[in-house]
Amino acid sequence: MPAPSFRQSLRRLWALEKFGYSLRVFIALACSMGLSWHLAQPGLVIPLFLGIIASALAETDDSWRGRLQALLVTLVCFSVAAVSVELLFPYPLLFALGLACATFSLVMLGALGERYATIAQATLILSVYSMIAVDQRGGVTPQLWLEPLLLVAGAAWYGLLSVVWNALFSHQPVQQSLAKVYRELSRYLRLKAALFEPLRQLNVSERRLELARQNGRVVAAMNGAKETLLHRIGQSRGSAELNHYLKLYFLAQDLHERASSSHYPYQALAEAFFHSDVLFRCQQLLRVQSNSCSALAEAIRLHQPFHHTGDAGNAAMEDLQASLDYLRAQQNPAWRGLLRSLRALAGNLQAVQAQLASASDPEGLSGEQDSSLLDRQPHSLREGARRIREQLTPTSLLFRHALRMTLALLCGYAVLHAIHPEQGYWVLLTTVFVCQPNYGATRIKLVQRISGTVMGLITGWALFNLFPAAQIQALFAVVAGVVFFATRSTRYTLATAAITLMVLFCFNQVGDGYGLIWPRLVDTLLGSLIAAAAVFLVLPDWQGRRLNRVLGATLGCSAGYLRQIMGQYDTGKRDDLAYRLARRNAHNADAALSTTLSNMLLEPGHFRRDAEAGFRFLTHSNALLSYLSALGAHRESLADDASDALLDETAAQLAASLDGLAVALQENRPIDSESAEDEALATRLEQMPEDTDDGHRLVQTQLLLIARQLQALRHAVQPLIKAHA
């Protein structure tokens, strides 16, 4: 029927992550444009628009109270920056000194967390906007306070819209972040299903590498959802809806641990059961569960009930059990250990099925024994000052970025005065946007910025000729501003084209937009060149130079995760903060390694020579993490057994070996490719009696897999150690 379909379309539009953001920007820009036309003062458009853009760039997810506090801090920073530009603009030497001090200080504020880093970046951008505004009027300052007031007024106008919006729709960002988590989990399960392809010559390493990359996306989504919940949970701990979302978040954590589990090497299973359909049944069940996660994500996003019928999943589970029963009836002695692992795998998948079914009923979700979340934000001035002091060292990536940005902007300021001081401040704006913390990100941003600027200038020139009416151009400016914010995090080339169009149309309201085309193009090229040179020459952060430290951190976090898991086999399963933190640290380290290696591929050839060896290590470390996850997924308090002492001793020695490898990597010391101690551990585990119960046998199997994986990791790091020696 047309009416329900239309309502459903509106609901889907409202649920889009960028829709609320874009609507706020549209209201702010349209009202500002309307005000300038109503007062017959088109000169108001530029400072108001620039203030709105800077305020929107400073916006971070928060509750309305947190957003109000952040807005007040932002407005103070904006006011100081705008007034400072006005006062120092006529004095180039003092201006350069102030620019250097402000840039370095603002970038270093990133040590306090993402919120402060975003405000600092937006303040730096507004400073350049103030330079552009002063330069546009020829440096004449009849009223010192007017331009800063208009910039801050535009910022305050958008900020108030944001505060009101967050107060009215406080739970919408939580829904969107949780929906993203379950979408990424759905993709992860589908990629995991591909590992169960019953092919003898399956390229497991390539598929595990793709799985590791997707694991990084899942981890990023879960970290974002945690921060979104943390910003709202302080004031609304008793809210039934928020508690339901918190349970869904913890459910996603448990699902992720189970989904990332591996109970045996996939190639060995494919070889042994090539003529059976058991792997196909596992693959089919994983795909059904992937579809369920996708459906749950959509229900959360649209704020609708989730109805998990479970028919397809239950049928797939029954087929898997039938396949296992048939294999067990064959009584093949060679399959005894493999069938035990397959039964553990089936039990894990059955638990995933039950957890997805529990998401249908908000009241049916099990409560957490410990629902606390770790807040990493500084809570005092002393703690904030300590964090900044810790970063004031050349080994700090943030310090290096602050120094590069400072020198790049000083160089840009000198260049614009040497070449064309009028309309030259676009050089600084381009440098601020293009100069990223590492070479790979800067390279991508540089290409996108130049191509987007060229696209926007050509489109602007065409639209000037096609639509000379000022009213239509004003409409184009508003639409272009909305497009910029709707696409800036996903399609930066299009976003750059849109913001270029907006600038051309705004400046054409008060002057000659045509005269801005060539200066904007030249300044974009100069600013991009300066940013690229700074990243390449000033304390460059080549990923390969710190690869050994990233590898060491990965193994160190895995050791901590193993200790937490084994502790719970003594006390029983309890998802307390310490356990969840160890698990998240292990997955964060795995994601950081994947990101580091991806950035290496964007660097010049000489600096990415270790990338291939690094990716081999990633496949092995991801396999290690999957064996740990399986151990964590099945944790429960085990009955006393004669093998307890051996298992505890083995786990402690494995954790110590992982720590030893981590320290050796971080200190870049030689590592033995063979370890007699690890081999002896594996041999002792293999010789455990067959009559132990399934729980102890599962722990023994997973520890044996970890021990064997340690040997593979030792071999994988050899070329990396030699390269750095």
C-alpha positions in Angstrom: 0.0 0.0 0.0 1.3 3.5 -0.9 0.8 5.1 2.5 2.8 2.5 4.6 5.5 2.4 2.0 5.8 6.2 2.1 6.0 6.1 5.9 8.6 3.3 5.8 10.6 5.4 3.4 10.5 8.4 5.7 11.5 6.1 8.6 14.5 4.8 6.7 15.5 8.3 5.7 15.3 9.5 9.3 17.4 6.5 10.4 20.3 7.3 8.1 23.4 8.2 10.0 24.1 11.4 8.0 20.5 12.6 7.7 20.3 14.4 11.1 23.7 15.9 10.6 22.9 17.1 7.1 19.5 18.5 8.3 21.1 20.5 11.1 23.7 22.0 8.6 20.9 22.8 6.1 18.9 24.6 8.7 21.9 26.6 10.0 23.1 27.6 6.5 19.7 28.3 5.1 18.7 30.6 8.0 22.0 32.4 7.8 21.6 33.0 4.1 18.0 34.1 4.6 19.1 36.5 7.3 21.7 38.1 5.1 19.2 38.5 2.3 16.5 39.9 4.7 19.0 42.5 6.0 20.3 43.2 2.5 23.8 42.6 3.7 25.3 39.8 1.6 28.7 40.4 3.4 27.3 38.6 6.4 27.2 35.3 4.5 30.9 34.5 4.4 31.7 34.9 8.2 28.4 33.2 9.2 29.0 30.3 6.9 32.6 29.9 7.9 31.6 29.9 11.6 28.9 27.3 11.0 31.3 25.0 9.1 34.0 25.3 11.9 31.4 24.5 14.6 30.1 21.5 12.6 33.6 20.3 12.2 34.1 20.6 16.0 31.0 18.5 16.8 31.6 15.1 18.4 29.0 12.6 19.6 27.9 13.3 23.2 24.8 13.8 25.4 23.2 17.2 25.3 25.0 18.2 28.5 28.3 17.1 27.2 27.7 18.8 23.9 26.8 22.0 25.7 30.0 21.9 27.7 32.0 21.2 24.5 30.2 24.1 22.8 31.2 26.6 25.4 34.8 25.4 25.2 34.7 25.6 21.4 33.3 29.1 21.4 36.0 30.3 23.8 38.7 28.8 21.6 37.1 30.3 18.5 36.8 33.7 20.1 40.5 33.8 21.1 41.6 32.5 17.7 39.5 35.0 15.7 40.5 38.0 17.8 44.2 37.0 17.8 44.1 36.9 14.0 42.6 40.3 13.8 45.1 41.8 16.2 48.2 40.2 14.7 47.3 40.2 11.0 49.1 43.6 10.2 52.3 42.3 11.8 53.7 39.4 9.8 56.6 38.5 12.2 54.3 38.5 15.3 51.7 36.7 13.3 54.1 33.9 12.3 55.2 33.5 15.9 51.6 33.3 17.1 50.7 30.9 14.3 53.5 28.6 15.3 52.7 28.6 19.0 49.0 28.1 18.4 49.4 25.3 15.9 51.8 23.3 18.0 49.6 23.8 21.2 46.4 22.9 19.5 47.7 19.7 17.9 49.2 18.6 21.2 45.7 18.9 22.8 44.9 15.7 20.9 46.7 13.9 23.8 43.6 14.5 25.9 41.3 12.5 23.6 39.3 12.6 20.4 36.9 15.3 21.7 39.7 17.8 22.4 41.6 16.8 19.2 38.4 17.6 17.2 37.9 21.0 18.9 41.6 21.8 18.4 41.5 21.0 14.7 38.3 23.0 14.2 39.9 26.0 16.0 42.9 25.8 13.7 40.5 25.7 10.7 38.6 28.7 12.0 41.8 30.6 12.5 42.5 30.2 8.8 38.9 31.1 8.0 39.5 34.3 9.9 42.6 35.0 7.9 40.6 34.5 4.7 37.9 36.8 5.9 40.4 39.6 6.9 42.2 39.1 3.6 39.0 39.3 1.6 38.3 42.8 2.9 41.9 43.9 2.1 43.1 43.8 5.7 41.1 46.9 6.6 39.6 46.6 10.1 37.1 49.4 10.7 35.6 47.5 13.6 38.0 45.0 15.2 35.2 43.1 16.9 32.8 42.7 14.0 34.4 39.8 12.0 35.2 37.7 15.1 31.7 38.3 16.4 30.1 37.1 13.2 32.3 34.0 13.0 31.5 33.1 16.6 27.8 33.9 16.1 27.7 31.4 13.2 29.5 28.8 15.3 27.1 29.4 18.3 24.0 29.2 16.0 25.0 25.7 14.8 26.1 24.7 18.2 22.8 25.5 19.8 21.0 23.5 17.0 23.3 20.6 17.9 22.5 20.8 21.6 18.8 21.0 21.1 18.9 18.1 18.6 20.9 15.9 21.0 18.4 16.7 23.8 15.4 15.7 21.6 17.0 12.6 20.0 19.6 11.5 22.5 19.2 7.7 21.7 19.5 8.0 17.9 23.3 7.9 17.8 23.3 4.9 20.1 21.0 3.1 17.7 23.1 4.0 14.7 26.4 2.9 16.3 25.0 -0.4 17.5 23.4 -1.0 14.1 26.9 -0.5 12.6 28.4 -3.0 15.0 25.9 -5.7 14.0 26.4 -4.9 10.3 30.1 -5.4 10.6 29.5 -8.6 12.6 27.3 -9.8 9.8 30.1 -9.2 7.2 32.6 -10.9 9.6 30.4 -14.0 9.9 30.0 -14.2 6.1 33.8 -14.0 5.6 34.3 -16.6 8.3 31.9 -18.9 6.4 34.2 -18.7 3.4 36.9 -20.4 5.5 34.8 -23.5 5.6 34.9 -24.0 1.9 35.4 -27.7 1.5 38.4 -27.4 -0.9 41.7 -29.1 -0.5 43.7 -26.3 -2.1 41.9 -23.4 -0.5 44.1 -20.3 0.0 43.5 -20.1 3.8 46.1 -17.3 4.3 44.4 -15.0 1.8 41.0 -15.5 3.4 42.3 -15.1 6.9 44.0 -11.9 5.9 40.7 -10.5 4.7 39.1 -11.7 7.9 41.8 -9.9 9.9 40.9 -6.7 8.0 37.2 -7.1 8.7 38.0 -7.8 12.4 39.6 -4.4 12.5 36.3 -2.9 11.2 34.3 -4.7 13.8 36.7 -3.5 16.5 36.5 0.1 15.3 32.7 -0.1 15.3 32.6 -1.6 18.8 34.9 1.1 20.1 32.7 3.8 18.6 29.6 2.2 20.1 31.3 2.0 23.5 32.1 5.7 23.5 28.5 6.6 22.4 27.1 4.6 25.3 29.6 6.0 27.7 28.6 9.6 26.9 25.0 8.9 27.8 25.2 6.3 30.5 26.3 8.6 33.4 23.1 10.5 33.5 20.7 7.8 32.5 21.9 4.6 34.2 18.3 3.8 35.2 16.8 4.2 31.7 15.2 1.0 30.5 15.9 1.8 26.8 19.6 2.6 27.4 20.0 -0.5 29.6 18.6 -2.5 26.7 21.2 -1.0 24.3 23.9 -1.7 26.8 22.9 -5.3 26.9 22.9 -5.4 23.1 26.4 -4.0 23.2 27.6 -6.7 25.6 25.8 -9.3 23.4 27.8 -8.1 20.4 31.0 -8.5 22.4 30.1 -12.1 23.2 29.1 -12.8 19.6 32.3 -11.3 18.4 34.4 -13.6 20.7 32.4 -16.7 19.5 32.5 -15.6 15.8 36.3 -15.1 15.9 36.9 -18.5 17.5 38.8 -21.3 15.7 38.8 -24.9 17.1 41.2 -26.5 14.6 43.2 -25.5 11.5 40.7 -25.3 8.6 43.0 -26.9 6.1 43.3 -30.0 8.3 39.5 -30.2 8.5 39.1 -29.9 4.8 41.6 -32.6 4.1 40.0 -35.0 6.6 36.4 -34.4 5.8 36.6 -33.7 2.1 34.0 -36.4 1.2 31.6 -35.2 4.0 29.2 -32.4 4.0 30.0 -31.3 7.6 32.0 -28.3 6.6 29.3 -27.2 4.1 26.8 -27.5 7.0 29.0 -25.2 9.2 29.3 -22.7 6.3 25.5 -22.7 5.8 24.8 -22.1 9.5 27.3 -19.2 9.6 25.6 -17.6 6.6 22.2 -17.9 8.2 23.6 -16.3 11.4 25.2 -13.5 9.3 21.7 -12.8 7.8 20.3 -12.7 11.4 22.9 -10.1 12.5 22.1 -8.0 9.4 18.4 -8.2 10.3 19.1 -7.2 13.9 21.2 -4.3 12.7 18.3 -3.1 10.5 15.8 -3.4 13.4 18.0 -1.4 15.7 18.6 1.3 13.1 14.9 1.7 12.4 14.0 1.4 16.1 11.7 -1.6 15.4 11.2 -4.9 17.2 13.6 -7.7 16.1 11.7 -10.9 15.3 14.1 -13.9 15.2 12.1 -16.8 13.9 15.2 -19.1 13.9 13.6 -21.5 11.5 16.5 -21.4 9.0 19.1 -21.4 11.7 17.5 -24.3 13.6 17.2 -26.3 10.4 20.9 -25.7 9.6 21.8 -26.7 13.1 19.9 -29.9 12.8 21.6 -30.7 9.5 25.0 -30.1 11.1 24.2 -32.3 14.1 23.1 -35.0 11.6 26.4 -34.8 9.8 28.3 -35.1 13.0 26.2 -38.1 14.1 27.0 -39.8 10.8 30.7 -39.2 11.1 30.7 -40.4 14.7 29.0 -43.6 13.6 31.9 -44.4 11.3 34.1 -44.9 14.4 37.3 -43.9 12.5 40.1 -43.7 15.1 41.9 -41.1 12.9 39.0 -38.7 13.3 38.7 -38.9 17.1 40.5 -35.6 17.9 39.0 -33.8 14.8 35.5 -34.9 15.8 36.0 -33.5 19.3 36.9 -30.2 17.8 34.0 -30.3 15.4 31.6 -31.0 18.4 33.1 -27.9 20.2 32.6 -25.9 17.0 29.0 -27.0 16.7 28.4 -26.2 20.4 29.8 -22.7 19.8 27.6 -22.1 16.8 24.6 -23.4 18.8 25.4 -20.8 21.5 25.6 -18.1 18.8 22.1 -19.2 17.5 20.7 -19.0 21.1 22.2 -15.5 21.7 20.7 -14.2 18.4 17.4 -15.6 19.5 17.6 -13.8 22.8 17.9 -10.5 21.1 14.3 -10.8 20.0 13.2 -10.2 23.6 14.7 -7.2 25.4 13.7 -8.6 28.8 15.3 -12.0 27.9 18.8 -10.6 27.5 20.8 -11.8 30.4 22.0 -9.1 32.7 25.7 -8.5 33.1 27.5 -9.1 36.4 29.7 -6.1 35.6 28.2 -3.5 33.2 30.9 -0.8 33.8 32.7 0.7 30.8 36.2 2.1 30.9 36.3 5.8 30.4 39.7 6.9 29.0 39.0 10.6 29.1 41.0 12.8 31.6 39.0 13.8 34.6 41.2 16.5 36.0 43.6 19.3 34.9 46.5 17.4 36.5 45.7 14.3 34.6 45.3 16.2 31.3 48.7 18.0 31.9 50.4 14.7 32.6 49.1 13.2 29.3 50.4 16.2 27.3 53.8 16.1 29.1 54.1 12.4 28.2 53.7 13.2 24.6 56.4 15.9 24.6 59.1 13.7 23.1 60.3 13.1 19.6 59.3 9.4 19.8 55.7 10.5 20.2 53.7 10.3 17.0 51.5 13.2 18.1 54.6 15.4 18.9 55.9 14.6 15.4 52.6 15.5 13.8 52.4 18.8 15.8 55.9 19.7 14.7 55.2 18.9 11.1 52.0 20.9 11.0 53.7 23.9 12.6 56.5 23.9 10.2 54.2 23.3 7.2 51.9 26.3 8.1 55.0 28.5 8.7 56.3 27.5 5.3 52.9 28.2 3.7 52.7 31.6 5.4 56.1 32.5 4.0 55.2 31.2 0.5 51.9 33.1 0.3 53.8 36.4 1.2 56.5 35.7 -1.3 54.1 34.8 -4.2 50.7 36.5 -3.7 49.7 37.7 -0.3 46.2 38.5 -1.5 43.9 35.5 -1.6 46.8 33.3 -0.6 45.5 32.0 2.6 43.9 29.1 0.9 47.4 27.6 0.9 47.2 27.3 4.7 43.7 25.9 4.6 44.7 23.2 2.2 47.8 22.3 4.3 45.6 22.0 7.4 43.3 19.5 5.7 45.9 17.6 3.7 48.7 17.2 6.3 47.8 13.9 8.1 49.7 12.0 10.9 51.2 9.5 8.4 52.4 9.5 4.8 49.8 7.1 3.5 46.8 9.1 4.8 48.4 12.3 3.5 48.9 10.8 0.1 45.3 9.7 -0.1 44.0 13.1 1.1 46.3 15.0 -1.3 44.9 13.2 -4.3 41.4 13.6 -3.2 41.8 17.3 -2.3 43.4 18.3 -5.6 40.9 16.3 -7.8 37.9 17.5 -5.7 39.1 21.1 -6.0 39.5 20.9 -9.8 36.1 19.2 -10.1 34.5 22.0 -7.9 36.1 24.8 -9.8 35.1 23.5 -13.2 31.5 22.9 -12.0 31.4 26.3 -10.4 32.6 28.0 -13.6 29.8 26.2 -15.5 27.1 27.1 -13.0 28.2 30.7 -12.9 27.4 30.9 -16.6 24.3 28.8 -16.5 22.7 30.5 -13.4 23.8 34.1 -13.1 20.9 35.0 -10.7 22.2 35.6 -7.1 19.2 33.9 -5.5 19.9 30.6 -7.3 23.6 30.8 -6.5 22.7 31.3 -2.9 20.6 28.1 -3.0 23.5 26.3 -4.6 25.8 27.5 -1.8 23.5 26.1 0.9 23.1 22.7 -1.0 26.8 22.5 -1.5 27.5 23.0 2.2 25.1 20.2 3.1 26.7 17.8 0.5 30.1 18.6 2.0 29.0 17.4 5.5 27.1 14.5 4.2 30.1 13.1 2.3 33.2 14.3 4.0 33.9 11.1 6.0 33.0 8.7 3.1 33.6 10.4 -0.2 36.2 13.1 0.4 36.7 14.0 -3.3 33.0 14.8 -3.7 33.1 16.7 -0.4 36.0 18.8 -1.5 34.2 19.6 -4.8 31.1 20.6 -2.8 32.9 22.9 -0.3 34.8 24.5 -3.3 31.4 25.2 -4.9 30.1 26.7 -1.7 33.1 29.0 -1.3 32.7 30.2 -4.9 29.0 31.0 -4.6 29.4 32.7 -1.2 32.3 34.9 -2.4 30.3 35.7 -5.6 27.5 37.1 -3.3 29.9 39.9 -2.3 32.4 40.1 -5.1 33.8 38.3 -8.1 33.6 34.6 -7.8 35.4 34.2 -11.1 38.5 35.9 -9.7 38.8 33.2 -7.1 39.0 30.2 -9.4 42.7 30.4 -10.5 44.0 31.5 -7.0 42.1 28.7 -5.4 43.6 26.1 -7.8 47.2 27.4 -7.4 46.9 27.6 -3.7 45.5 24.1 -3.4 48.5 22.8 -5.4 50.9 24.7 -3.2 49.3 23.7 0.1 49.2 20.1 -1.0 52.9 20.2 -2.0 53.9 21.8 1.3 51.9 19.2 3.3 53.4 16.3 1.4 57.0 17.7 1.8 56.4 18.1 5.6 55.2 14.5 6.0 58.1 13.2 3.9 60.9 15.3 5.4 60.1 16.3 8.9 60.5 13.4 11.4 58.6 11.0 9.0 56.5 8.2 10.6 57.4 5.4 8.3 55.3 2.4 9.4 58.1 -0.1 8.9 60.3 1.7 11.5 57.9 0.9 14.2 56.5 -2.3 12.9 58.4 -4.4 15.4 56.8 -2.5 18.3 53.4 -3.0 16.8 54.1 -6.7 16.5 55.3 -6.9 20.0 52.2 -5.1 21.3 50.0 -7.7 19.5 51.7 -10.6 21.2 51.8 -8.9 24.6 48.1 -8.2 24.5 47.5 -11.9 23.5 49.4 -13.0 26.6 47.2 -10.8 28.8 44.1 -12.2 27.2 45.3 -15.8 27.8 45.9 -15.2 31.5 42.4 -13.7 31.9 40.8 -16.6 30.1 42.6 -19.3 32.2 41.7 -17.4 35.4 38.0 -17.9 34.6 38.4 -21.6 34.1 39.1 -21.6 37.8 36.4 -19.2 39.0 33.8 -19.7 36.3 32.6 -17.4 33.4 32.3 -13.8 34.4 32.4 -11.0 31.9 33.9 -8.4 34.3 35.7 -5.3 33.2 39.2 -6.8 33.6 38.3 -9.7 31.2 36.5 -7.5 28.7 39.4 -5.0 28.7 42.0 -7.8 28.1 39.8 -9.2 25.2 39.3 -5.7 23.7 43.1 -4.9 24.0 43.9 -8.1 22.1 41.5 -7.3 19.3 42.6 -3.6 19.2 46.2 -4.7 18.9 45.2 -7.0 16.0 43.3 -4.2 14.3 46.2 -1.8 14.8 48.6 -4.2 13.1 46.3 -4.6 10.2 46.0 -0.8 9.9 49.8 -0.3 10.1 50.4 -2.8 7.3 47.7 -1.2 5.1 49.4 2.2 5.6 52.8 0.6 4.7 51.4 -0.3 1.3 50.9 3.4 0.5 54.5 4.3 1.3 57.4 4.5 -1.1 58.9 1.2 -2.2 62.0 1.2 0.0 59.9 1.8 3.2 57.4 -1.0 2.5 59.9 -3.8 2.0 58.8 -5.6 5.2 55.1 -5.5 4.2 54.9 -9.0 2.9 56.6 -10.5 5.9 54.3 -8.3 8.1 51.2 -9.7 6.4 52.4 -13.3 7.0 52.8 -12.4 10.6 49.3 -11.0 10.7 47.8 -14.2 9.4 49.5 -16.2 12.1 48.7 -13.7 14.9 45.1 -13.6 13.8 45.0 -17.4 13.9 46.5 -17.2 17.5 43.8 -14.7 18.5 41.1 -17.0 17.1 42.4 -20.0 19.1 42.4 -17.7 22.2 38.8 -16.6 21.4 37.7 -20.3 21.2 39.3 -20.8 24.6 37.4 -17.8 25.9 34.1 -18.7 24.3 34.0 -22.1 26.1 35.3 -20.9 29.5 33.5 -22.4 32.5 34.5 -23.7 35.9 35.9 -27.2 35.3 35.7 -30.1 37.8 38.9 -31.1 39.6 41.0 -33.3 37.4 44.6 -34.7 37.5 45.4 -32.6 34.4 44.6 -29.3 36.0 48.1 -28.6 37.2 49.6 -29.4 33.8 47.1 -27.2 32.0 47.7 -24.3 34.4 51.4 -24.6 34.1 51.3 -24.9 30.3 49.1 -21.8 30.0 51.4 -19.8 32.3 54.5 -20.9 30.2 52.7 -20.0 26.9 51.8 -16.6 28.3 55.4 -16.1 29.4 56.7 -17.1 26.0 54.3 -14.6 24.3 55.6 -11.9 26.7 59.2 -12.9 25.9 58.6 -12.6 22.2 56.8 -9.3 22.7 59.7 -7.8 24.6 62.3 -9.1 22.1 60.3 -7.6 19.2 59.9 -4.2 20.9 63.6 -4.1 21.8 64.5 -5.5 18.3 66.5 -8.3 19.8 67.2 -11.6 17.9 64.6 -14.4 18.4 65.3 -18.1 18.1 63.4 -19.7 15.3 63.0 -22.8 17.4 62.2 -23.1 21.1 62.9 -26.4 22.9 60.6 -25.3 25.7 57.6 -24.6 23.5 58.2 -27.9 21.7 58.3 -29.7 25.1 55.1 -28.1 26.1 53.4 -29.2 22.9 54.6 -32.7 23.4 53.3 -32.9 26.9 49.9 -31.7 25.8 49.8 -34.3 23.0 50.5 -37.0 25.6 47.6 -36.2 27.8 45.4 -39.3 28.5 42.4 -39.7 26.2 40.0 -40.4 29.1 39.7 -36.8 30.2 36.3 -35.1 30.1 35.3 -32.8 27.1 36.0 -29.6 29.0 39.6 -30.4 29.9 40.1 -31.9 26.5 39.0 -28.7 24.8 41.4 -26.6 26.9 44.2 -29.1 26.1 43.4 -28.9 22.3 43.3 -25.1 22.3 46.5 -24.8 24.3 48.2 -27.2 21.9 47.1 -25.1 18.9 48.5 -22.0 20.6 51.8 -23.7 21.3 52.0 -24.8 17.6 51.1 -21.3 16.5 53.9 -19.9 18.7 56.4 -21.8 16.5 54.8 -20.4 13.3 55.1 -16.9 14.8 58.8 -17.4 15.6 59.5 -18.3 12.0 57.3 -15.4 10.8 59.3 -12.7 12.7 62.7 -13.9 11.5 62.9 -11.8 8.3 61.5 -8.7 10.2 64.2 -9.0 12.9 67.0 -9.4 10.3 65.6 -6.4 8.3 65.7 -4.1 11.3 69.0 -5.4 12.6 
